[in-house]
């Protein structure tokens, strides 16, 4: 069955970078995209962008452009989220999710989440 | 960005009750709307996609419908395991989520 397993939580200082991984298994990796969604404590989820498992094309939310990079390693079916210039308001649980369908599609399987805490 | 206004923000009902949640889109999004269920400490779970399609494996007591830019989500026979926060999400443009509805028994 489909599994998305994320890396463990991290604590970073303001201005630092964080890299979160998402290992996918149980499906044909290049037939789906992977989206990243974050959720600050007590807040609604927030879409960050997605990456194609087929060709690595990305589509980032305008809010994160210039600070975020999403990459794939097809040999290990792992997707990475790199977020730079961290601020305290980047403190959130970061989720990867499999994207099914065209355009932004449906997020049908999710990772367990990775808590990133940004604090001095 | 498209704004999704979800109501109520919380509700309490009895086991067996019919529960309805509403999401109002700030502009036409067609049927490009999903509903998610989230329990504390867990990732959201897709329940309904394209406004009214039940995701595989999801109990049939969950349903969704669209009327213009207003979307409703219904639990027809509330069960104890349905205690959760429910979110709508539009994906016609950059995806955005509603503010959530916390459902208690």
Contacts between the chains, C-beta under 8 A, distances in Angstrom:
chain1	res1	chain2	res2	distance
A	37	B	44	8.0
A	44	B	87	6.4
A	44	B	97	4.5
A	44	B	98	6.8
A	44	B	99	5.6
A	44	B	100	5.7
A	45	B	36	7.9
A	45	B	44	6.4
A	45	B	87	6.6
A	45	B	89	7.5
A	45	B	97	4.9
A	46	B	97	7.4
A	47	B	94	6.4
A	47	B	95	4.2
A	47	B	96	7.0
A	47	B	97	7.8
A	61	B	94	5.7
A	62	B	94	7.4
A	95	B	43	5.4
A	95	B	44	7.7
A	97	B	43	7.5
A	101	B	49	8.0
A	103	B	32	7.9
A	103	B	91	6.7
A	104	B	32	7.9
A	104	B	91	3.8
A	104	B	94	7.7
A	104	B	95	5.0
A	105	B	91	6.8
A	106	B	34	5.8
A	106	B	46	6.0
A	106	B	49	4.5
A	106	B	50	7.8
A	106	B	55	7.9
A	106	B	91	7.8
A	107	B	34	7.5
A	107	B	36	8.0
A	107	B	44	7.4
A	107	B	46	6.1
A	108	B	46	5.2
A	108	B	55	6.9
A	110	B	43	3.6
A	110	B	44	6.4
A	110	B	45	7.4
A	111	B	43	6.7
A	112	B	43	6.5
A	113	B	42	8.0
A	113	B	43	5.7
